Amino acid sequence: MMGVAKAALLTSVALLATAPVAALAQDATPDAAPVASEDSTTVIVTAQKREQRLQDVPIVVTTLSAKLLQDAGVRDIKDMQILTPGLTVTSTQNETLTTARIRGVGTVGDNPGLESSVGVVVDGVYRPRNGVGFGDLGEMERIEVLKGPQGTLFGKNTSAGVINIITKKPSFTFGAEGEATFGNYGAQGYSASVTGPIVQDLVAGRLYIAKRSHDGYTDVDTGVGPRTLKSDQDQDFTTARGQLLFTPSADAEIRVIGDFSHRDEYCCVAAQTRTGPTGAIIQALSANHGLATTADPAARLAYSNRDTHQVVRDGGVSVEGNFKLNGLWDSTLTTVTGIRDWKATNGQDLDYTGADILYRKDNGDFNARFKTFSQEVRLAGSTEHLNWLVGGFYVKEDLTRANSYVYGSSYEPYIGLLLSSGTDPAFVSKLTGRAYGTNFKAGEQARDHYTQSDESYAFFTNNSWKVNNALELTMGLRYTHEKKSMTALYTNSDNGVGCGTGVQKYGQAAALLAAKGGNTTAAVLAGANPYWVGAIATGKASTLVGALCPFWANPAFNNRNVADSQSDGDLSGTLKAAWHVTDDVMLYGSYARGYKAGGFNLDRAQTGITPDTNLWFDPETVDSYELGLKTALFDGALALNITAFDQQYQNFQLNTFLGTAFVVESIPDLKSQGFDADVYWRTPIAGLSFQGGISYADTKYGDFTAADLDNPTHFPGLSLLPGAQVSFAPKWTSSGAITWGHTFGKIRTSANLTAKYTSDYNTGSDLLPFKAQDSYTLVNARLALGAADRAWTVEIWGQNLTDVSYKQVVINAPLQGSGFQSTVQADGTYYNQSLDTNTYDAFLGAPKTYGVTLRVKY
């Protein structure tokens, strides 16, 4: 670990040495970095629930000011990753399935039964999943990204970190702002805000409204239809946030926030990165408009015959009260109440081709809804030597989910062609004895409904003791109790006739063969289905059964009801020691234990063709160790922070897609080791500042075998994981933002250049090599000209200026080949690249965008 710390120091010194050179090419106003004054880099944060200098906080915190967020074009948590080394944010089949990862650790968002390893908190209210917190953040005061477990400071426990978003409060000074933005891809954005006193010195208000839209980023070949929309990844977003601030006395403040947002968009199609042998069949079923014969994701062309319509609604009310209790050790009582309701309804082309194979309707059969009530209470105070905090947290979360898989008109002939090596679209009928077209009839579907109720309470305390002027010790404890209850109702509108009759015919043939002692001729003469006899004789029967009986077609699920309830308690906490070598240099060491609750797999799960009876997965825990140095140098002009970390996770909750199903497993061990280095620098050049950092994270799975898994049959599809670098875990990330500003008489100019480098990593939870993403660098820039008093400003901006084509996530195209084999290969895994027949699809990052923004301010 000391070797890592040494590497962190050397790397940060190198970064610092190059910063002045880079700074000359960038832009900065004095308020571009989150500084408290113009003559220092003093950053004030509330990471420990009290105002402190960033340099005095023994936690890794990347803090992003409102000005820096605006200059970098940040409007949501996905945008902000360009400013935060060690943070990766991705989304997949729709924008609600957004996942944040810190130091390579996060939770895949495709299954709402899994809570997030990285928590998102907006104005003190926890959002139950990353995707729920993905939206226009509006007028922001700042964002703090806290790395590592933070259970003794935030109401909801998380294992990997917290994204803490603080929006602007109402002001007792009247002000109004407006914005109009126009850009490529038909982009338009309008926002307006007003703030001021309602009752002087007693009540102030703030209102923010915004409307943003752009055309799709990806062209679409609609294949056989019925989709008609020729593009995808558009935006049509409306949001409103109203606030009231009550100050009945100098010792009391109450803030009430109400917000609502609505999205009506199309997202997300995927572009082929590799086309496998099944491509010929799909082309035959789609008049050669099924997929790309030569995969080129940079062309941003996808194939989709079904709509990807998504409607997302989010709203809530929160009340935060802060009351000074002067008679009780000069303490402050804080209470935060939140009520939220979030719902997403989506459509999806499940096969990601122009052929009509498998899809989901946008009629409500595929949706998720979270209704949450949370209450946090904290009492905090300080004496000359002690800063103390005690608190309690309660949350009631009600989740409902509907899921569906609908057969398209080409589903049955496609399966027939797959099983007959491309020769017979009616081959399924020969296996079942049913008429062609009735085994998997177009429009029939699997349709399921899930509920999950989560009730959790926690008590926590965080206390810092100043032993003397140099040494401060911190101890925090947290007890968490969780109770989760779930129900699931599975249905098949056709009772799963294709699978049911196929398995019945297989059973009859197997019984006859057994009765005849394996004599195939006699069995055929006795009336056994010759296709099943041949499959049994050649050892291909299990392949045929698997093709006829994927979980969405399995009659064993029909009208199946499952109910379960689990409860769990956990004690976690932290120990920290901070040594102030001087007023401007602090060394610290810390230990923290984090916890993330267990849950239920809210998806169909089967072993072979037998539904799994146990859907519960265990809690995820982490032991985190950090050793850090924080400095404020050159009379406060430069802040340099370096931290080495060692995080050891147990029962890491993994959700991975294996081509036909999402598999939830608890991986026994995962370890993340590395360092974070952050720099805040007010350069000697007037108006020029730099903020940046480097993160190195070696995040790997421990060694494990099939016997270590909850379900050993999952091991073949996870056999590349033991000892390997975790998916979405680049070893190196670095970011830098240089901002310059100057006023010439009545005219103010400013410029900003922001960039982030990400080293190569794998985007697939199963680590298949075709899912790799090469290293890349994203660059954003903004140039502004306006009145010195900011009454008006015109900005020219660009995002991803070099038009880098990068893959957020690569998936196995459903039903289009296989990668893992049924037997162990020469390297000891179940994967052989030379035998991989998968078609692979990628959800792409946003292309180059640019435009102009006009701002007015009163």
ZAMARGU-4260 file (C-alpha; in steps of 0.2 Angstrom, whole numbers, plus 5000, padded with zeros to 4 digits):
<rodrens>
0) 5000/5000/5000 | 5015/5012/5004 | 5021/5008/4986 | 5004/5014/4979 | 5005/5030/4990
5) 5023/5033/4983 | 5016/5031/4965 | 5002/5043/4969 | 5014/5056/4975 | 5025/5054/4960
10) 5011/5055/4948 | 5003/5070/4956 | 5020/5079/4955 | 5021/5075/4937 | 5003/5082/4934
15) 5007/5097/4944 | 5022/5100/4933 | 5012/5099/4917 | 4998/5110/4923 | 5005/5127/4920
20) 5008/5122/4902 | 4991/5115/4899 | 4984/5130/4908 | 4990/5142/4895 | 4979/5134/4882
25) 4963/5135/4893 | 4951/5147/4902 | 4946/5152/4920 | 4937/5165/4929 | 4941/5167/4948
30) 4924/5158/4952 | 4927/5144/4940 | 4934/5132/4953 | 4924/5130/4969 | 4934/5143/4979
35) 4928/5154/4993 | 4939/5169/4989 | 4949/5176/4975 | 4966/5175/4983 | 4966/5157/4988
40) 4960/5140/4983 | 4950/5137/4999 | 4936/5125/4995 | 4921/5124/5007 | 4912/5107/5008
45) 4899/5099/5019 | 4905/5081/5016 | 4904/5078/5035 | 4888/5087/5037 | 4896/5103/5043
50) 4905/5117/5033 | 4924/5114/5032 | 4939/5117/5021 | 4941/5103/5009 | 4959/5102/5015
55) 4953/5098/5033 | 4942/5084/5028 | 4949/5066/5030 | 4939/5060/5015 | 4942/5059/4996
60) 4931/5072/4990 | 4930/5080/4972 | 4920/5096/4973 | 4913/5104/4957 | 4907/5122/4958
65) 4892/5129/4949 | 4903/5139/4937 | 4914/5124/4933 | 4898/5113/4930 | 4891/5126/4918
70) 4907/5129/4909 | 4909/5110/4906 | 4891/5108/4900 | 4886/5097/4915 | 4867/5095/4917
75) 4866/5077/4924 | 4876/5064/4932 | 4882/5057/4916 | 4889/5074/4910 | 4899/5076/4926
80) 4910/5061/4924 | 4921/5072/4913 | 4926/5082/4928 | 4928/5067/4940 | 4943/5055/4938
85) 4938/5038/4945 | 4920/5040/4940 | 4911/5031/4926 | 4893/5033/4921 | 4885/5022/4908
90) 4867/5018/4902 | 4860/5004/4891 | 4844/4999/4884 | 4835/5015/4890 | 4841/5031/4900
95) 4833/5025/4916 | 4846/5011/4917 | 4860/5022/4921 | 4874/5016/4932 | 4888/5026/4941
100) 4904/5018/4946 | 4918/5024/4958 | 4935/5016/4957 | 4928/5003/4946 | 4914/4998/4958
105) 4896/5000/4954 | 4880/4990/4951 | 4873/4986/4934 | 4856/4995/4933 | 4846/4983/4922
110) 4838/4974/4937 | 4829/4986/4949 | 4830/4973/4963 | 4848/4978/4965 | 4852/4994/4975
115) 4866/5005/4969 | 4884/5004/4976 | 4886/5022/4972 | 4872/5033/4980 | 4865/5048/4973
120) 4858/5062/4985 | 4850/5078/4979 | 4847/5091/4993 | 4849/5078/5006 | 4836/5066/4999
125) 4842/5049/4993 | 4837/5043/4976 | 4834/5024/4976 | 4843/5020/4960 | 4856/5029/4949
130) 4844/5030/4935 | 4830/5037/4946 | 4843/5052/4949 | 4847/5054/4931 | 4839/5070/4925
135) 4841/5089/4923 | 4849/5095/4939 | 4844/5113/4936 | 4852/5127/4946 | 4867/5119/4956
140) 4877/5126/4970 | 4890/5112/4969 | 4892/5093/4967 | 4903/5083/4979 | 4909/5066/4974
145) 4914/5056/4990 | 4924/5041/4986 | 4922/5025/4998 | 4909/5020/5010 | 4900/5035/5019
150) 4887/5026/5030 | 4890/5037/5046 | 4887/5053/5037 | 4873/5050/5025 | 4856/5043/5028
155) 4856/5028/5016 | 4871/5017/5017 | 4882/5014/5001 | 4897/5003/4998 | 4907/5013/4985
160) 4903/5031/4987 | 4891/5046/4986 | 4887/5059/4973 | 4880/5073/4984 | 4871/5086/4974
165) 4867/5103/4981 | 4855/5115/4972 | 4854/5134/4974 | 4843/5140/4988 | 4831/5154/4987
170) 4838/5171/4990 | 4831/5187/4999 | 4839/5197/4985 | 4828/5198/4969 | 4836/5190/4954
175) 4831/5182/4937 | 4840/5173/4924 | 4836/5166/4907 | 4844/5155/4894 | 4841/5150/4876
180) 4852/5136/4868 | 4853/5131/4850 | 4864/5117/4843 | 4867/5104/4830 | 4855/5089/4830
185) 4841/5101/4831 | 4846/5105/4849 | 4835/5118/4858 | 4835/5122/4876 | 4826/5135/4886
190) 4826/5139/4905 | 4821/5153/4916 | 4823/5156/4935 | 4817/5169/4947 | 4821/5171/4965
195) 4818/5184/4979 | 4809/5189/4994 | 4790/5184/4997 | 4789/5191/5014 | 4805/5201/5018
200) 4817/5193/5030 | 4804/5179/5033 | 4800/5170/5016 | 4810/5169/5000 | 4806/5159/4985
205) 4815/5152/4969 | 4807/5144/4953 | 4816/5136/4939 | 4809/5129/4923 | 4817/5121/4908
210) 4813/5113/4892 | 4827/5104/4882 | 4826/5094/4866 | 4837/5087/4852 | 4835/5075/4837
215) 4842/5058/4838 | 4861/5054/4838 | 4859/5037/4829 | 4852/5034/4812 | 4840/5019/4811
220) 4836/5006/4797 | 4819/5001/4802 | 4819/4984/4793 | 4802/4976/4791 | 4794/4988/4803
225) 4782/4993/4810 | 4794/5006/4817 | 4794/5022/4806 | 4806/5033/4816 | 4823/5034/4807
230) 4833/5040/4822 | 4836/5036/4840 | 4843/5044/4856 | 4833/5060/4855 | 4828/5071/4870
235) 4812/5079/4875 | 4813/5084/4893 | 4804/5096/4904 | 4807/5100/4922 | 4802/5112/4935
240) 4808/5115/4953 | 4800/5127/4965 | 4807/5131/4982 | 4802/5141/4998 | 4814/5146/5011
245) 4807/5151/5028 | 4818/5160/5041 | 4806/5163/5056 | 4821/5168/5067 | 4840/5169/5067
250) 4840/5151/5074 | 4828/5143/5062 | 4828/5139/5043 | 4816/5128/5034 | 4818/5124/5015
255) 4803/5116/5005 | 4807/5110/4988 | 4794/5103/4975 | 4800/5096/4958 | 4793/5088/4943
260) 4801/5082/4927 | 4794/5073/4912 | 4803/5064/4897 | 4795/5058/4881 | 4809/5051/4871
265) 4816/5037/4860 | 4831/5027/4867 | 4840/5016/4865 | 4845/5006/4849 | 4862/4998/4848
270) 4875/4997/4834 | 4883/4981/4829 | 4902/4979/4833 | 4903/4961/4827 | 4891/4951/4816
275) 4891/4933/4819 | 4885/4918/4808 | 4867/4921/4813 | 4867/4937/4803 | 4863/4928/4787
280) 4847/4921/4794 | 4842/4938/4800 | 4845/4946/4783 | 4834/4933/4775 | 4820/4937/4787
285) 4822/4956/4784 | 4825/4958/4765 | 4843/4962/4769 | 4838/4976/4781 | 4842/4966/4797
290) 4859/4971/4803 | 4876/4977/4797 | 4885/4964/4787 | 4901/4974/4790 | 4900/4981/4808
295) 4906/4999/4810 | 4899/5007/4826 | 4907/5024/4821 | 4894/5025/4807 | 4881/5027/4821
300) 4869/5016/4811 | 4857/5004/4820 | 4844/4992/4815 | 4828/4991/4824 | 4810/4987/4817
305) 4802/4991/4834 | 4800/5007/4844 | 4811/5012/4859 | 4798/5024/4866 | 4801/5029/4884
310) 4791/5040/4895 | 4799/5044/4912 | 4790/5054/4926 | 4798/5060/4942 | 4792/5071/4955
315) 4793/5074/4974 | 4793/5086/4989 | 4806/5088/5002 | 4807/5098/5018 | 4823/5102/5027
320) 4823/5111/5043 | 4839/5117/5053 | 4836/5123/5071 | 4850/5130/5082 | 4848/5124/5100
325) 4858/5136/5109 | 4854/5129/5126 | 4860/5111/5121 | 4879/5113/5118 | 4876/5125/5104
330) 4870/5111/5093 | 4859/5111/5077 | 4844/5099/5074 | 4842/5095/5056 | 4827/5085/5049
335) 4825/5080/5031 | 4809/5073/5024 | 4807/5067/5007 | 4792/5060/4997 | 4796/5054/4979
340) 4787/5045/4965 | 4796/5040/4949 | 4789/5029/4935 | 4797/5024/4918 | 4787/5015/4904
345) 4798/5009/4890 | 4797/5000/4873 | 4811/4990/4866 | 4817/4980/4851 | 4824/4966/4861
350) 4834/4958/4846 | 4842/4974/4840 | 4839/4970/4822 | 4827/4974/4808 | 4819/4957/4809
355) 4803/4955/4819 | 4809/4943/4832 | 4807/4949/4850 | 4801/4965/4857 | 4793/4974/4872
360) 4778/4986/4870 | 4777/5003/4877 | 4760/5001/4883 | 4764/4998/4901 | 4769/4980/4900
365) 4787/4985/4903 | 4789/4998/4917 | 4796/5001/4934 | 4790/5013/4948 | 4798/5018/4964
370) 4787/5027/4978 | 4798/5032/4993 | 4796/5041/5009 | 4812/5045/5019 | 4815/5054/5035
375) 4832/5059/5042 | 4836/5067/5058 | 4853/5073/5064 | 4858/5082/5080 | 4876/5090/5078
380) 4886/5101/5089 | 4904/5106/5094 | 4914/5111/5108 | 4932/5117/5109 | 4939/5099/5106
385) 4924/5089/5100 | 4913/5089/5084 | 4899/5077/5086 | 4884/5070/5077 | 4870/5058/5080
390) 4856/5054/5068 | 4843/5042/5063 | 4836/5037/5046 | 4820/5029/5040 | 4815/5024/5022
395) 4800/5015/5015 | 4802/5011/4997 | 4788/5002/4987 | 4794/4996/4970 | 4783/4989/4956
400) 4789/4982/4940 | 4781/4975/4925 | 4791/4965/4912 | 4787/4957/4896 | 4794/4948/4881
405) 4783/4948/4865 | 4785/4936/4850 | 4787/4945/4833 | 4781/4937/4817 | 4799/4931/4813
410) 4802/4922/4830 | 4796/4905/4826 | 4804/4904/4808 | 4820/4911/4816 | 4821/4898/4829
415) 4817/4885/4816 | 4831/4891/4805 | 4844/4892/4819 | 4840/4873/4824 | 4840/4867/4806
420) 4857/4876/4801 | 4847/4888/4791 | 4837/4876/4780 | 4820/4874/4787 | 4810/4889/4795
425) 4796/4876/4800 | 4808/4865/4810 | 4800/4870/4826 | 4784/4862/4820 | 4793/4846/4817
430) 4799/4845/4834 | 4782/4849/4842 | 4769/4842/4830 | 4760/4858/4830 | 4755/4868/4815
435) 4768/4880/4809 | 4765/4897/4816 | 4756/4891/4832 | 4771/4887/4843 | 4777/4905/4846
440) 4763/4915/4839 | 4766/4933/4834 | 4759/4944/4848 | 4759/4931/4862 | 4770/4936/4876
445) 4777/4932/4893 | 4771/4946/4905 | 4776/4947/4923 | 4772/4958/4938 | 4784/4961/4953
450) 4782/4970/4969 | 4796/4974/4982 | 4793/4983/4998 | 4809/4989/5007 | 4808/4996/5025
455) 4824/5001/5033 | 4830/5011/5048 | 4847/5016/5054 | 4855/5025/5069 | 4872/5033/5066
460) 4885/5044/5074 | 4901/5053/5068 | 4912/5061/5081 | 4929/5070/5079 | 4940/5073/5095
465) 4954/5086/5093 | 4967/5079/5104 | 4977/5094/5102 | 4980/5107/5088 | 4989/5095/5077
470) 4979/5078/5080 | 4961/5074/5077 | 4953/5057/5079 | 4936/5052/5071 | 4925/5038/5076
475) 4908/5034/5067 | 4896/5019/5070 | 4880/5014/5061 | 4867/5001/5064 | 4856/4997/5049
480) 4841/4986/5049 | 4833/4981/5032 | 4817/4971/5029 | 4812/4967/5011 | 4797/4958/5005
485) 4793/4953/4987 | 4780/4945/4976 | 4781/4939/4958 | 4767/4933/4947 | 4773/4926/4930
490) 4761/4923/4916 | 4762/4917/4898 | 4748/4922/4887 | 4750/4906/4876 | 4753/4895/4891
495) 4771/4891/4884 | 4764/4879/4871 | 4780/4879/4860 | 4791/4873/4875 | 4777/4862/4883
500) 4773/4852/4867 | 4792/4851/4862 | 4797/4844/4879 | 4783/4832/4878 | 4788/4825/4862
505) 4806/4824/4868 | 4800/4814/4883 | 4790/4802/4872 | 4805/4799/4861 | 4817/4797/4876
510) 4805/4785/4884 | 4803/4774/4868 | 4822/4774/4866 | 4824/4768/4883 | 4811/4755/4881
515) 4819/4748/4865 | 4837/4748/4873 | 4842/4763/4863 | 4838/4755/4846 | 4834/4770/4835
520) 4826/4760/4821 | 4814/4751/4833 | 4810/4767/4841 | 4806/4776/4825 | 4795/4761/4820
525) 4786/4763/4836 | 4780/4780/4832 | 4793/4791/4840 | 4797/4808/4833 | 4812/4805/4821
530) 4819/4823/4824 | 4820/4820/4843 | 4827/4803/4840 | 4840/4810/4830 | 4844/4824/4842
535) 4845/4811/4856 | 4856/4800/4846 | 4868/4814/4842 | 4868/4822/4859 | 4859/4838/4853
540) 4843/4836/4863 | 4848/4848/4877 | 4852/4861/4864 | 4834/4859/4856 | 4826/4860/4873
545) 4836/4875/4877 | 4831/4884/4861 | 4812/4880/4864 | 4812/4884/4882 | 4821/4900/4886
550) 4814/4908/4902 | 4801/4919/4892 | 4794/4903/4884 | 4794/4891/4898 | 4777/4885/4904
555) 4784/4881/4921 | 4782/4900/4925 | 4764/4901/4919 | 4753/4908/4933 | 4768/4905/4945
560) 4767/4915/4961 | 4782/4918/4972 | 4782/4928/4988 | 4797/4930/5000 | 4803/4941/5014
565) 4820/4943/5022 | 4827/4954/5035 | 4845/4958/5040 | 4855/4969/5052 | 4872/4976/5050
570) 4885/4986/5061 | 4897/4997/5051 | 4908/5012/5055 | 4924/5021/5052 | 4940/5026/5061
575) 4950/5041/5056 | 4966/5050/5062 | 4971/5067/5055 | 4988/5075/5059 | 4989/5093/5054
580) 5008/5094/5051 | 5006/5113/5049 | 4991/5124/5045 | 4993/5119/5027 | 4998/5101/5027
585) 4987/5087/5034 | 4991/5068/5034 | 4977/5056/5037 | 4973/5037/5038 | 4956/5029/5039
590) 4946/5013/5040 | 4928/5012/5035 | 4916/4997/5033 | 4902/4999/5021 | 4886/4990/5018
595) 4873/4988/5004 | 4858/4978/5007 | 4853/4962/4999 | 4838/4960/4988 | 4828/4949/4976
600) 4831/4945/4958 | 4816/4954/4950 | 4817/4944/4934 | 4814/4926/4928 | 4828/4915/4933
605) 4829/4896/4929 | 4842/4882/4930 | 4840/4872/4915 | 4821/4873/4912 | 4817/4873/4931
610) 4812/4890/4939 | 4824/4895/4953 | 4815/4894/4970 | 4827/4906/4979 | 4828/4923/4972
615) 4837/4931/4987 | 4855/4938/4985 | 4866/4942/5000 | 4871/4960/5006 | 4887/4967/4999
620) 4900/4974/5011 | 4917/4982/5010 | 4932/4986/5021 | 4940/5002/5015 | 4958/5008/5020
625) 4965/5025/5015 | 4981/5035/5018 | 4981/5053/5012 | 4990/5069/5011 | 4981/5086/5009
630) 4991/5102/5006 | 4988/5120/5003 | 5003/5128/4996 | 5010/5145/4990 | 4999/5155/5002
635) 4984/5145/4997 | 4986/5147/4978 | 4988/5128/4976 | 4979/5113/4984 | 4986/5096/4981
640) 4978/5081/4988 | 4984/5063/4987 | 4976/5047/4994 | 4980/5029/4992 | 4966/5016/4995
645) 4963/4998/4997 | 4945/4992/4997 | 4940/4974/4999 | 4922/4969/4995 | 4913/4953/5000
650) 4898/4946/4991 | 4899/4959/4977 | 4882/4959/4969 | 4884/4956/4950 | 4871/4957/4937
655) 4876/4951/4920 | 4868/4947/4903 | 4872/4930/4896 | 4863/4932/4879 | 4846/4926/4884
660) 4845/4930/4903 | 4851/4942/4916 | 4860/4932/4930 | 4862/4939/4948 | 4876/4932/4958
665) 4886/4936/4973 | 4905/4936/4969 | 4914/4931/4985 | 4928/4943/4984 | 4933/4959/4974
670) 4948/4971/4978 | 4951/4988/4972 | 4968/4996/4976 | 4976/5012/4969 | 4976/5031/4972
675) 4967/5047/4969 | 4976/5064/4966 | 4967/5080/4965 | 4973/5098/4961 | 4965/5115/4963
680) 4977/5129/4957 | 4975/5148/4955 | 4989/5151/4943 | 5000/5167/4944 | 4991/5173/4928
685) 4977/5184/4933 | 4960/5175/4930 | 4968/5158/4925 | 4964/5143/4936 | 4966/5124/4934
690) 4956/5110/4942 | 4960/5092/4939 | 4965/5075/4945 | 4972/5057/4942 | 4964/5041/4948
695) 4972/5024/4947 | 4962/5009/4952 | 4967/4991/4950 | 4950/4983/4953 | 4950/4964/4952
700) 4939/4949/4956 | 4946/4936/4968 | 4949/4919/4963 | 4933/4908/4965 | 4926/4892/4958
705) 4908/4886/4954 | 4906/4879/4972 | 4908/4897/4979 | 4893/4904/4969 | 4875/4904/4975
710) 4870/4894/4959 | 4885/4884/4953 | 4877/4882/4936 | 4881/4900/4933 | 4900/4897/4933
715) 4902/4894/4914 | 4896/4911/4910 | 4906/4919/4924 | 4922/4909/4921 | 4932/4923/4914
720) 4930/4933/4930 | 4941/4924/4943 | 4957/4935/4946 | 4952/4947/4931 | 4950/4966/4931
725) 4932/4970/4934 | 4921/4977/4919 | 4919/4996/4918 | 4935/4998/4928 | 4949/5007/4918
730) 4965/5007/4928 | 4969/5025/4924 | 4957/5040/4922 | 4963/5058/4923 | 4953/5075/4920
735) 4958/5093/4919 | 4948/5109/4918 | 4957/5125/4914 | 4947/5141/4915 | 4952/5159/4911
740) 4942/5175/4912 | 4945/5194/4911 | 4935/5210/4910 | 4939/5223/4898 | 4930/5239/4903
745) 4912/5234/4902 | 4915/5218/4892 | 4919/5201/4901 | 4927/5187/4892 | 4930/5169/4898
750) 4935/5152/4891 | 4935/5134/4897 | 4943/5118/4891 | 4939/5102/4900 | 4946/5085/4895
755) 4946/5067/4902 | 4957/5053/4898 | 4951/5035/4901 | 4962/5020/4899 | 4955/5004/4891
760) 4943/4993/4900 | 4930/4979/4896 | 4911/4984/4895 | 4904/4967/4898 | 4900/4960/4915
765) 4905/4943/4908 | 4922/4950/4902 | 4921/4943/4884 | 4935/4950/4874 | 4924/4957/4860
770) 4916/4969/4873 | 4933/4979/4876 | 4934/4997/4874 | 4950/5005/4869 | 4957/5021/4879
775) 4950/5037/4873 | 4949/5056/4878 | 4934/5067/4878 | 4936/5086/4876 | 4923/5100/4880
780) 4926/5118/4877 | 4916/5134/4880 | 4920/5152/4875 | 4910/5167/4882 | 4908/5185/4879
785) 4896/5197/4889 | 4893/5211/4900 | 4904/5214/4915 | 4889/5213/4926 | 4883/5197/4917
790) 4867/5206/4912 | 4870/5196/4895 | 4882/5183/4890 | 4884/5174/4873 | 4893/5157/4874
795) 4899/5146/4860 | 4902/5128/4866 | 4906/5110/4860 | 4905/5093/4868 | 4916/5079/4863
800) 4925/5090/4851 | 4936/5077/4843 | 4920/5067/4839 | 4927/5051/4848 | 4916/5036/4845
805) 4916/5026/4861 | 4906/5011/4867 | 4896/5014/4884 | 4891/4995/4885 | 4893/4981/4873
810) 4881/4966/4874 | 4878/4949/4867 | 4864/4951/4854 | 4850/4940/4861 | 4848/4923/4852
815) 4862/4927/4840 | 4876/4915/4844 | 4885/4909/4859 | 4902/4913/4867 | 4904/4901/4881
820) 4905/4883/4878 | 4897/4868/4887 | 4914/4860/4892 | 4930/4867/4900 | 4942/4874/4887
825) 4961/4873/4886 | 4964/4888/4897 | 4953/4882/4911 | 4938/4893/4907 | 4922/4889/4897
830) 4927/4902/4883 | 4935/4900/4867 | 4937/4915/4856 | 4939/4905/4840 | 4922/4896/4844
835) 4913/4912/4848 | 4898/4914/4836 | 4890/4929/4845 | 4884/4945/4836 | 4889/4960/4848
840) 4880/4976/4849 | 4885/4992/4858 | 4876/5007/4866 | 4886/5022/4860 | 4891/5037/4869
845) 4886/5054/4862 | 4894/5061/4847 | 4901/5078/4844 | 4889/5092/4848 | 4890/5111/4847
850) 4880/5126/4848 | 4877/5143/4855 | 4869/5149/4872 | 4862/5166/4876 | 4861/5170/4895
855) 4852/5185/4903 | 4853/5190/4921 | 4845/5203/4931
</rodrens>
